[in-house]
């Protein structure tokens, strides 16, 4: 039988209680006890009615429920019996009508039972008939009062049974409220509030510094992209699976919480390594491919650790420092687990200041491009690479290594990337039109651009805007970007391939890609990182590694470019091993457009 006890049912119960009290007072006459009982019933029910209008959120439902169950209902039953014992025949109609309406309305609001409606109507006719007989013939009065009293007791008893059943329902609702307040609905894991409560308890109970507590803040990389690609339902499923793996692998942890978006929190005994051993296991367990809704999503995470009492004396400061630490770890691909140290706060402050300056730089058009030529083995010009610089109003020309790492952590990196692409294509087309028709340009893509589902359309728009042939554009992606989401990366590169655009892997040999990735993805060029070129001739195994890269590229049909070539010896070794193109200070430094134009003119003459 479906039951409800919401605001409407509460209001109806209050009104019925007031009417019952009013009937008692009206029929009390000179009976002081009946009059006091009716007045008490009105006062109690009036209090409940005031609660109905005020509705204090923390107390109202349970207080109103218990007032009705333990005071109003028993009081109404006792008073109804007293009224029935003292009633006069003229009032019998009103008493019968009151109980019929109460039963009928209570059924309509709470029980919703068809058979009880039939009972109410039958009782109405029986009560009215009995009341009429009692009014016509006094001998029937006692029978009528007994009949009405029994039915009143039945209705009130049934109402009390309702309250008993509703008590269980309210307990369930209270548990649901507790669940909603302290647990995340999507994952079923505790939320941030629950985590802070539990962390406060652990910090307060920590027996000694050597047995302290480690707080781990874990962020899933590319959370916004995963949500955009998978949708709400699949993203929730993905986070549930990540949470499940965390719970299984971190079973010795005291609490695993989900804080919404792409963030998880864990707390555990610090142990001898201060939580780092646990962080390493969690990193290995969570990172990898997930199949969600028929789509494969690669998940990588970063973990920041703060410890009690060395890194903070209370739960709030520990949590704040763990989250500050993971912000750094999230963007250091070579170091995915970081522990708090006192320099982190200073670094974050400096980075915050630089982020503000970079936003102003974009708004004030302070970014400029320099161009570094690429040459083949016999010294012929074979295009150039566009390299961004920051022309700071007070510090002058700032090289990319000083600001690109910070820029890559900001949302404006995509805007800067597309500005670079547009400006490089525009400038190269101007040089092609001015007498260098074979000139091509290479432009670096940021990770955020590669994750942009509109990348192919944006590139097509730039090519169309400047009438630039796609075959003369080369887009460079770093090796570390290849391992993130192979399915998405392939789809994006295939879309660019339709435009004729070539793709190259920048800094090859420094990341975590595999031969399988090079085979799976439509890549045209492999660029050997400067760190390998610098060590050529220094002994060790570097030369064998470079030979292996060049040999592998030939077998896969990929072109090769060596970055950072600065000596003749490096050039000779790379040429002998079959490297096709060269780029570095040995041939030319990156140049601003006017200097690049003058350099090309000097070569032509």
C-alpha positions as CSV (number, residue, x, y, z in Angstrom):
1,X,0.0,0.0,0.0
2,X,1.7,3.3,-1.1
3,X,2.1,5.8,1.7
4,X,3.0,9.4,1.8
5,X,3.7,11.9,4.5
6,X,4.7,15.2,3.0
7,X,3.7,18.8,3.6
8,X,0.1,18.3,2.4
9,X,-0.5,15.4,4.7
10,X,1.1,17.2,7.6
11,X,-1.3,20.2,7.0
12,X,-4.3,18.0,6.8
13,X,-3.4,16.2,10.0
14,X,-3.0,19.6,11.8
15,X,-6.4,20.8,10.5
16,X,-8.1,17.6,11.6
17,X,-6.5,17.9,15.1
18,X,-7.7,21.5,15.4
19,X,-11.3,20.4,14.4
20,X,-11.2,17.6,16.9
21,X,-10.1,19.9,19.7
22,X,-12.8,22.4,18.6
23,X,-15.5,19.7,18.7
24,X,-14.4,18.7,22.2
25,X,-14.6,22.3,23.5
26,X,-18.0,22.8,21.7
27,X,-19.5,19.7,23.3
28,X,-17.8,20.0,26.7
29,X,-20.5,22.2,28.2
30,X,-19.8,22.4,32.0
31,X,-17.4,19.4,32.0
32,X,-14.1,21.0,33.0
33,X,-12.0,18.0,32.1
34,X,-13.4,17.8,28.6
35,X,-12.9,21.5,28.1
36,X,-9.2,21.3,29.3
37,X,-8.6,18.2,27.1
38,X,-10.0,20.0,24.1
39,X,-8.0,23.2,24.8
40,X,-4.8,21.1,25.2
41,X,-5.5,19.4,21.9
42,X,-6.0,22.7,20.2
43,X,-2.7,24.1,21.7
44,X,-0.7,21.1,20.7
45,X,-2.1,21.0,17.2
46,X,-1.7,24.7,16.9
47,X,2.0,24.3,17.7
48,X,2.2,21.7,14.9
49,X,0.5,24.1,12.5
50,X,3.0,26.8,13.4
51,X,5.8,24.4,12.6
52,X,4.1,23.7,9.3
53,X,4.3,27.3,8.3
54,X,7.9,27.9,9.7
55,X,9.3,24.6,8.5
56,X,12.8,24.7,10.2
57,X,14.7,22.5,7.8
58,X,16.6,20.5,10.4
59,X,13.8,19.8,12.9
60,X,10.5,20.2,11.1
61,X,9.8,16.7,9.5
62,X,10.8,14.6,12.5
63,X,9.4,16.9,15.1
64,X,6.0,17.2,13.4
65,X,5.9,13.5,12.8
66,X,6.6,12.6,16.5
67,X,4.2,15.2,17.7
68,X,1.4,13.8,15.6
69,X,2.2,10.2,16.4
70,X,2.9,10.3,20.2
71,X,0.6,13.2,21.3
72,X,-2.1,14.2,18.8
73,X,-3.3,10.8,17.7
74,X,-3.6,9.3,21.2
75,X,-5.1,12.5,22.5
76,X,-7.7,12.5,19.7
77,X,-8.6,8.9,20.4
78,X,-9.1,9.5,24.1
79,X,-11.0,12.7,23.5
80,X,-13.3,11.1,20.9
81,X,-14.2,8.4,23.4
82,X,-15.0,11.0,26.0
83,X,-17.1,13.0,23.5
84,X,-19.0,9.9,22.5
85,X,-19.9,9.1,26.1
86,X,-21.3,12.6,26.7
87,X,-22.8,13.5,23.3
88,X,-26.4,14.5,22.8
89,X,-28.4,13.2,19.9
90,X,-28.6,16.6,18.1
91,X,-24.8,16.6,17.7
92,X,-24.5,13.0,16.5
93,X,-24.7,14.1,12.8
94,X,-21.7,16.4,13.2
95,X,-19.5,13.8,15.0
96,X,-20.3,11.1,12.4
97,X,-19.6,13.5,9.5
98,X,-16.2,14.6,11.1
99,X,-14.9,11.0,11.4
100,X,-16.1,10.1,7.9
101,X,-14.4,13.2,6.3
102,X,-11.3,12.4,8.3
103,X,-11.1,8.8,7.2
104,X,-11.9,9.7,3.6
105,X,-9.4,12.5,3.3
106,X,-6.7,10.6,5.1
107,X,-7.2,7.7,2.7
108,X,-7.1,10.1,-0.3
109,X,-3.9,11.7,0.8
110,X,-2.0,8.8,2.4
111,X,-3.5,5.4,1.7
112,X,-5.0,5.9,-1.8
113,X,-7.0,2.7,-1.4
114,X,-10.2,2.1,-3.3
115,X,-11.6,-0.4,-0.8
116,X,-11.2,2.2,2.0
117,X,-13.1,4.7,0.0
118,X,-16.0,2.2,-0.2
119,X,-15.8,1.7,3.5
120,X,-15.9,5.5,4.1
121,X,-19.1,5.8,2.1
122,X,-20.8,2.8,3.7
123,X,-19.8,4.1,7.1
124,X,-21.2,7.5,6.2
125,X,-24.6,6.1,5.3
126,X,-24.6,3.8,8.3
127,X,-23.6,6.6,10.7
128,X,-26.2,9.0,9.3
129,X,-28.9,6.3,9.5
130,X,-28.0,5.3,13.0
131,X,-27.9,9.0,14.0
132,X,-31.3,9.6,12.5
133,X,-32.8,6.5,14.4
134,X,-31.2,7.7,17.6
135,X,-32.6,11.2,17.1
136,X,-36.1,9.7,16.4
137,X,-36.1,7.1,19.1
138,X,-34.0,7.6,22.3
139,X,-33.5,3.8,22.8
140,X,-31.2,3.8,19.8
141,X,-29.0,6.5,21.2
142,X,-26.7,4.1,23.1
143,X,-26.2,1.9,20.1
144,X,-25.5,4.9,17.9
145,X,-22.9,6.2,20.3
146,X,-21.2,2.8,20.5
147,X,-21.2,2.4,16.7
148,X,-19.6,5.9,16.1
149,X,-17.1,5.4,19.0
150,X,-16.0,2.0,17.5
151,X,-15.5,3.5,14.1
152,X,-13.7,6.5,15.4
153,X,-11.4,4.2,17.4
154,X,-10.9,2.1,14.2
155,X,-10.0,5.2,12.1
156,X,-7.6,6.5,14.8
157,X,-6.1,3.1,15.2
158,X,-5.6,2.8,11.5
159,X,-4.1,6.3,11.5
160,X,-1.6,5.2,14.2
161,X,-0.7,2.2,12.1
162,X,0.1,4.6,9.3
163,X,2.4,6.5,11.5
164,X,4.2,3.3,12.5
165,X,4.8,2.5,8.8
166,X,5.7,6.0,8.0
167,X,8.3,6.0,10.8
168,X,10.2,3.4,8.8
169,X,9.8,5.4,5.6
170,X,11.1,8.6,7.3
171,X,14.1,6.6,8.6
172,X,14.8,5.6,5.0
173,X,14.5,9.2,3.9
174,X,16.8,10.3,6.7
175,X,19.3,7.8,5.5
176,X,18.9,9.1,1.9
177,X,19.4,12.7,3.1
178,X,22.6,11.5,4.9
179,X,23.7,9.7,1.8
180,X,23.1,12.8,-0.3
181,X,24.9,15.0,2.1
182,X,28.0,13.0,2.7
183,X,28.2,10.7,-0.4
184,X,28.5,11.3,-4.1
185,X,25.5,10.0,-6.0
186,X,27.4,9.1,-9.2
187,X,30.2,7.0,-7.6
188,X,28.7,6.1,-4.3
189,X,31.9,7.2,-2.6
190,X,32.2,9.7,0.3
191,X,32.3,13.3,-0.8
192,X,34.6,16.2,0.3
193,X,32.5,17.0,3.4
194,X,32.6,13.4,4.6
195,X,36.4,13.3,3.9
196,X,37.1,16.4,5.9
197,X,35.0,15.1,8.8
198,X,36.9,11.8,8.8
199,X,40.3,13.5,8.3
200,X,39.6,15.7,11.3
201,X,38.9,12.6,13.4
202,X,42.1,11.0,12.2
203,X,44.2,14.1,12.8
204,X,42.8,14.4,16.3
205,X,43.4,10.7,17.1
206,X,46.9,10.5,15.6
207,X,48.9,9.0,18.5
208,X,52.4,10.3,17.5
209,X,54.2,12.1,14.7
210,X,55.8,8.9,13.4
211,X,52.4,7.4,13.0
212,X,50.9,10.3,11.3
213,X,48.4,10.6,8.5
214,X,49.0,11.0,4.7
215,X,46.5,12.9,2.6
216,X,46.5,12.0,-1.1
217,X,44.9,14.2,-3.7
218,X,44.5,12.5,-7.0
219,X,43.5,14.3,-10.3
220,X,42.5,12.6,-13.5
221,X,44.2,14.2,-16.5
222,X,42.1,15.8,-19.2
223,X,38.9,15.6,-17.2
224,X,37.1,18.3,-19.3
225,X,38.1,16.5,-22.6
226,X,36.9,13.1,-21.3
227,X,33.6,14.6,-20.2
228,X,33.1,16.3,-23.6
229,X,34.0,13.1,-25.5
230,X,32.1,10.6,-23.4
231,X,29.1,12.6,-22.2
232,X,27.6,12.8,-18.7
233,X,26.5,9.2,-18.2
234,X,29.7,7.6,-19.5
235,X,31.9,10.0,-17.6
236,X,30.1,9.1,-14.4
237,X,30.6,5.5,-15.2
238,X,34.3,6.1,-15.8
239,X,34.7,7.9,-12.5
240,X,32.9,5.0,-10.8
241,X,35.4,2.6,-12.2
242,X,38.3,4.8,-11.2
243,X,36.8,5.0,-7.7
244,X,36.4,1.2,-7.6
245,X,40.0,0.6,-8.5
246,X,41.1,3.1,-5.9
247,X,39.0,1.4,-3.3
248,X,40.3,-2.0,-4.2
249,X,44.0,-1.1,-4.4
250,X,43.8,1.3,-1.5
251,X,41.9,-1.0,0.8
252,X,44.1,-0.2,3.7
253,X,43.2,3.5,3.4
254,X,40.8,5.0,5.9
255,X,38.7,6.9,3.4
256,X,38.5,7.2,-0.4
257,X,36.4,10.2,-1.5
258,X,35.2,11.7,-4.8
259,X,35.1,15.5,-4.9
260,X,33.4,15.9,-8.3
261,X,34.8,16.5,-11.7
262,X,38.0,14.6,-11.9
263,X,39.3,14.7,-8.3
264,X,39.6,12.0,-5.7
265,X,40.9,12.2,-2.1
266,X,42.4,9.5,0.1
267,X,43.7,9.4,3.6
268,X,45.8,6.6,5.2
269,X,48.4,6.0,7.8
270,X,51.6,7.7,6.6
271,X,53.8,4.6,7.2
272,X,57.6,4.6,6.7
273,X,57.5,6.3,3.3
274,X,54.8,8.8,4.1
275,X,52.2,7.5,1.7
276,X,54.4,7.3,-1.4
277,X,54.3,3.5,-1.6
278,X,50.5,3.6,-1.6
279,X,50.6,6.4,-4.2
280,X,52.8,4.3,-6.5
281,X,50.3,1.4,-6.3
282,X,47.3,3.6,-7.0
283,X,49.1,5.2,-9.9
284,X,49.7,1.8,-11.5
285,X,46.2,0.5,-10.7
286,X,44.3,3.5,-12.1
287,X,46.4,4.5,-15.2
288,X,45.5,2.8,-18.4
289,X,42.7,2.2,-20.9
290,X,39.0,2.0,-19.9
291,X,36.3,0.8,-22.2
292,X,33.2,2.8,-21.4
293,X,30.0,2.7,-23.6
294,X,31.9,1.1,-26.4
295,X,34.6,3.8,-26.4
296,X,38.1,3.4,-25.2
297,X,39.4,6.2,-22.9
298,X,43.0,6.4,-21.7
299,X,43.2,7.6,-18.1
300,X,46.4,9.0,-16.5
301,X,46.5,10.6,-13.1
302,X,48.7,12.8,-10.9
303,X,48.9,12.5,-7.1
304,X,49.9,15.1,-4.5
305,X,50.7,14.1,-0.9
306,X,50.7,16.1,2.3
307,X,51.4,14.5,5.7
308,X,50.4,15.2,9.2
309,X,52.0,16.7,11.3
310,X,55.0,17.7,9.2
311,X,53.0,19.5,6.4
312,X,50.0,20.8,8.4
313,X,48.5,20.6,11.8
314,X,44.8,20.4,10.8
315,X,42.6,18.8,8.2
316,X,42.0,22.0,6.2
317,X,45.7,22.9,5.8
318,X,46.6,19.3,4.9
319,X,43.9,19.2,2.2
320,X,44.9,22.6,0.8
321,X,48.6,21.6,0.5
322,X,47.8,18.2,-1.0
323,X,45.8,19.9,-3.7
324,X,48.4,22.5,-4.3
325,X,51.0,19.7,-4.7
326,X,48.9,17.8,-7.2
327,X,48.6,20.9,-9.3
328,X,52.3,20.8,-9.9
329,X,52.4,17.0,-10.3
330,X,49.6,17.1,-12.9
331,X,51.8,19.1,-15.3
332,X,55.1,17.3,-14.7
333,X,54.8,14.3,-17.0
334,X,58.1,12.9,-15.7
335,X,57.0,13.1,-12.1
336,X,53.4,12.1,-11.5
337,X,53.7,11.8,-7.7
338,X,54.8,14.8,-5.6
339,X,55.0,15.3,-1.9
340,X,54.6,18.7,-0.4
341,X,57.6,20.8,0.4
342,X,58.0,24.4,1.4
343,X,59.1,25.6,-2.0
344,X,55.8,24.6,-3.6
345,X,54.0,27.5,-2.1
346,X,56.6,29.9,-3.5
347,X,56.5,28.2,-6.9
348,X,52.7,28.5,-7.1
349,X,52.9,32.1,-6.1
350,X,55.4,32.9,-8.9
351,X,53.4,30.8,-11.4
352,X,50.3,32.7,-10.5
353,X,52.0,36.0,-11.2
354,X,53.3,34.7,-14.5
355,X,49.8,33.4,-15.5
356,X,48.4,36.9,-15.0
357,X,51.2,38.3,-17.1
358,X,50.6,35.7,-19.9
359,X,46.9,36.6,-20.0
360,X,47.9,40.3,-20.4
361,X,50.5,39.3,-23.1
362,X,47.8,37.6,-25.1
363,X,45.5,40.6,-24.8
364,X,48.3,43.1,-25.6
365,X,49.7,41.0,-28.6
366,X,53.1,40.6,-27.0
367,X,53.7,37.2,-28.5
368,X,55.9,37.1,-31.7
369,X,57.2,34.3,-34.0
370,X,60.7,33.5,-35.0
371,X,61.5,31.1,-37.8
372,X,64.3,28.6,-37.9
373,X,65.3,27.0,-41.2
374,X,65.6,23.3,-41.9
375,X,68.1,22.0,-44.5
376,X,68.7,18.7,-46.3
377,X,72.1,16.9,-46.4
378,X,73.6,19.2,-49.1
379,X,72.5,22.4,-47.5
380,X,69.3,23.2,-49.4
381,X,66.6,25.1,-47.6
382,X,63.7,22.8,-46.8
383,X,61.2,24.9,-45.0
384,X,61.3,26.3,-41.5
385,X,59.7,25.9,-38.1
386,X,57.7,28.7,-36.4
387,X,58.9,29.2,-32.8
388,X,57.0,31.4,-30.4
389,X,58.7,34.1,-28.3
390,X,57.3,36.5,-25.7
391,X,58.3,40.1,-26.2
392,X,57.9,41.4,-22.6
393,X,57.5,45.2,-22.3
394,X,60.2,45.4,-19.6
395,X,62.2,42.1,-19.7
396,X,62.6,42.0,-23.5
397,X,62.5,38.8,-25.5
398,X,61.7,35.8,-23.3
399,X,62.5,32.3,-24.8
400,X,59.7,29.6,-24.8
401,X,61.3,27.4,-22.2
402,X,60.6,30.1,-19.6
403,X,56.9,30.4,-20.2
404,X,55.6,27.5,-22.3
405,X,55.4,25.1,-19.3
406,X,53.2,27.6,-17.4
407,X,51.2,28.4,-20.5
408,X,50.4,24.8,-21.1
409,X,48.6,24.6,-17.8
410,X,46.3,27.5,-18.7
411,X,43.2,27.5,-20.7
412,X,44.5,30.2,-23.1
413,X,47.1,27.8,-24.5
414,X,44.7,26.8,-27.2
415,X,44.2,30.5,-28.2
416,X,47.9,31.0,-28.3
417,X,48.3,27.9,-30.3
418,X,45.7,28.9,-32.9
419,X,47.2,32.4,-33.1
420,X,50.6,30.8,-33.8
421,X,49.2,28.6,-36.5
422,X,47.4,31.5,-38.2
423,X,50.4,33.9,-38.0
424,X,52.9,31.2,-39.3
425,X,50.7,30.3,-42.2
426,X,50.0,34.0,-43.1
427,X,53.7,34.9,-42.9
428,X,54.8,31.8,-44.9
429,X,52.3,32.4,-47.6
430,X,53.5,36.0,-47.9
431,X,57.1,34.7,-48.4
432,X,55.8,32.1,-50.9
433,X,54.1,34.9,-52.9
434,X,57.2,37.0,-52.7
435,X,59.4,34.5,-54.6
436,X,59.8,31.4,-52.4
437,X,57.0,29.1,-53.6
438,X,58.5,25.9,-52.2
439,X,58.6,27.2,-48.6
440,X,56.8,25.0,-46.0
441,X,56.3,25.7,-42.3
442,X,56.1,23.5,-39.3
443,X,54.0,24.5,-36.3
444,X,53.8,22.9,-32.8
445,X,50.4,21.8,-31.5
446,X,49.7,22.0,-27.8
447,X,48.1,19.0,-26.1
448,X,44.9,21.0,-25.6
449,X,44.7,21.7,-29.3
450,X,45.1,18.0,-30.1
451,X,42.2,17.2,-27.8
452,X,40.0,19.8,-29.5
453,X,37.4,18.0,-31.6
454,X,37.2,21.1,-33.9
455,X,40.9,21.0,-34.7
456,X,40.6,19.8,-38.3
457,X,38.0,22.5,-39.1
458,X,40.1,25.2,-37.5
459,X,43.1,24.2,-39.5
460,X,41.0,24.1,-42.7
461,X,39.7,27.6,-42.0
462,X,43.3,28.9,-41.6
463,X,44.4,27.3,-44.8
464,X,41.4,28.7,-46.7
465,X,41.8,32.1,-45.2
466,X,45.4,32.4,-46.6
467,X,45.0,30.2,-49.7
468,X,47.8,28.0,-48.3
469,X,48.3,24.5,-49.6
470,X,47.9,21.9,-46.9
471,X,50.8,19.9,-48.2
472,X,53.2,22.7,-47.2
473,X,52.0,22.6,-43.5
474,X,53.5,20.3,-41.0
475,X,52.0,20.0,-37.5
476,X,54.3,18.8,-34.7
477,X,53.1,16.8,-31.7
478,X,55.2,15.7,-28.8
479,X,55.9,12.1,-28.2
480,X,54.2,12.1,-24.8
481,X,50.9,13.2,-26.5
482,X,50.8,9.9,-28.4
483,X,50.1,7.7,-25.4
484,X,47.1,9.6,-24.1
485,X,44.2,8.6,-26.3
486,X,45.2,6.7,-29.4
487,X,41.7,6.4,-30.8
488,X,41.0,10.1,-30.6
489,X,44.5,11.1,-31.8
490,X,44.2,8.8,-34.9
491,X,40.8,10.3,-35.7
492,X,42.2,13.8,-35.4
493,X,45.3,13.1,-37.5
494,X,43.2,11.3,-40.2
495,X,41.0,14.4,-40.4
496,X,44.1,16.6,-40.9
497,X,45.5,14.1,-43.5
498,X,42.4,14.8,-45.6
499,X,43.6,18.4,-45.8
500,X,47.0,17.3,-47.0
501,X,48.7,18.3,-43.8
502,X,51.8,16.3,-42.6
503,X,52.4,15.2,-39.1
504,X,55.6,14.9,-37.2
505,X,56.6,13.5,-33.7
506,X,58.6,16.1,-31.9
507,X,61.3,15.3,-29.2
508,X,61.2,11.6,-30.2
509,X,63.0,9.3,-27.7
510,X,62.2,11.4,-24.6
511,X,58.6,10.2,-24.0
512,X,56.8,6.9,-23.5
513,X,55.5,6.0,-26.9
514,X,56.2,2.7,-28.5
515,X,56.8,1.2,-31.9
516,X,53.1,0.2,-31.9
517,X,52.1,3.8,-31.7
518,X,54.3,4.8,-34.6
519,X,52.6,2.1,-36.7
520,X,49.1,2.8,-35.6
521,X,49.1,6.6,-36.2
522,X,49.4,8.4,-39.6
523,X,52.8,10.1,-38.8
524,X,55.1,11.3,-41.5
525,X,58.2,12.7,-39.7
526,X,60.2,11.7,-36.7
527,X,62.3,14.5,-35.1
528,X,65.3,13.3,-33.1
529,X,65.5,15.2,-29.8
530,X,68.3,17.7,-29.2
531,X,69.2,15.8,-26.0
532,X,70.4,12.8,-28.2
533,X,72.2,15.0,-30.7
534,X,74.1,16.8,-27.9
535,X,75.6,13.5,-26.8
536,X,76.8,12.3,-30.2
537,X,80.6,11.7,-30.0
538,X,80.6,11.6,-26.2
539,X,80.7,7.8,-26.0
540,X,78.1,5.6,-24.4
541,X,75.1,4.2,-26.1
542,X,73.6,7.4,-27.5
543,X,75.0,6.8,-31.0
544,X,73.5,3.3,-31.1
545,X,70.1,4.7,-30.0
546,X,70.2,7.3,-32.7
547,X,71.2,4.6,-35.3
548,X,68.3,2.5,-34.1
549,X,65.8,5.4,-34.4
550,X,67.0,6.3,-38.0
551,X,66.9,2.6,-39.1
552,X,63.4,2.2,-37.6
553,X,62.2,5.3,-39.4
554,X,63.5,4.1,-42.7
555,X,61.7,0.7,-42.3
556,X,58.5,2.5,-41.4
557,X,58.7,4.9,-44.3
558,X,59.1,8.0,-42.0
559,X,61.2,11.0,-42.8
560,X,63.7,12.1,-40.1
561,X,64.8,15.5,-38.8
562,X,67.6,16.1,-36.3
563,X,67.1,19.0,-33.9
564,X,69.8,21.1,-32.2
565,X,72.6,20.3,-34.6
566,X,75.5,22.6,-33.5
567,X,78.7,20.9,-34.7
568,X,80.1,19.5,-37.9
569,X,80.8,16.2,-36.2
570,X,77.1,15.9,-35.3
571,X,76.1,16.7,-38.8
572,X,78.6,14.2,-40.3
573,X,77.4,11.4,-38.1
574,X,73.7,12.0,-38.7
575,X,74.3,12.3,-42.5
576,X,76.2,9.1,-42.6
577,X,73.5,7.3,-40.7
578,X,70.8,8.5,-43.2
579,X,69.2,11.4,-41.4
580,X,67.4,13.5,-44.1
581,X,66.9,17.0,-42.6
582,X,68.8,19.1,-40.1
583,X,67.9,22.0,-37.8
584,X,70.2,23.9,-35.4
585,X,72.6,26.7,-34.7
586,X,75.2,25.1,-37.1
587,X,73.0,26.3,-40.0
588,X,70.9,29.2,-38.6
589,X,69.4,30.5,-35.4
590,X,65.7,31.3,-35.1
591,X,65.1,34.7,-36.7
592,X,62.4,37.4,-36.5
593,X,60.6,37.9,-39.9
594,X,62.7,40.8,-41.1
595,X,65.9,39.0,-40.3
596,X,64.6,35.8,-41.9
597,X,63.7,37.8,-45.1
598,X,67.2,39.3,-45.2
599,X,68.8,35.9,-44.7
600,X,66.8,34.4,-47.6
601,X,67.7,37.3,-49.8
602,X,71.4,36.9,-48.9
603,X,71.3,33.2,-49.8
604,X,69.5,33.9,-53.1
605,X,72.2,36.4,-54.1
